[in-house]
């Protein structure tokens, strides 16, 4: 009997050691990784989530920006992939991390190590141009580009917005004269003449929105502050795609840890600050749960497969 009771006690102690770390979460500082420079929508909203997280649980929660130097979000994604799967490092990722990351030869991202907690934002991602060439829509761009060299600026050749821009050219019968990757695609990039056209977000060009031409939006619906600008899907249905951002953790992250992150994120996204951002900047803010997010990623992978085949022809 004494031996039996001793066994029960030892088992209980061991189970206590196994359960305590997850049950105590968060018991140390938490880092939200944004693999872009500060200031754009995903950064602003992730900071709101981090602030709400710190308020709720009383532990430091910070946003760390890890841009990829013109190579997109993948160095930041690798950082999250290599972190302990305990909820102390959370990725705030664009569509390209789970859809393209596993396909471009980065060992840490293949197979995909992440699972979504939820998708929370549709970027008001746009294709914009300088007013100097004189075209005002994609048709005008195509006609101009067939006779002139047009320089394209983007965030990285493997990324979804860039692939859409390449596919637009292919579908409309023209070629980009040149293209180059930038960490930030702001007003100065167009004003300096470094590029003629660029794929970017409204946040980066808001100061000069009246001085440039917005050709098309890579969104699932028209941007509220640009109601006259068509979506890519309206002009070219075969390229119907929208660009989103979501929260991701390593697939080995415990379920009860995920359950503590999700409600805090949802509450932050329902705040008046988030609603104001949506009204003033046209960013669509919502919460798509984990299962719906997985289904969306699966659809996006299929769409990118079609786009890749179009580009490669």
Secondary structure, 3 states (H helix, E strand, C coil): CHHHHHHHHHHHHHHHHHHHHHHCCCCCCEEEEECCCCCCHHHHHHHHHHHHHHHHHCCCEEEEECCCCCCCCHHHHHHHHHCCCCCCEEEEEEHHHHHCHHHCCCHHHCCCCEEEEEEEEECCEEEEEECCCCCCCHHHHHHHHCCCCCEEEECCCCCHHHHHHHHHHHHHCCCCCEEEECCCCCHHHHHCCCCCEEEEEHHHHHHHHHHEEEEEECCCCCCCCCCCCCEHHHHCHHHCCCCEEEEEEECCCCHHHHHHHHHHHHHHHCCHHHHHHHHHHCCEEEEECHHHHHHHHHHHHHHHHHHHHHHHC
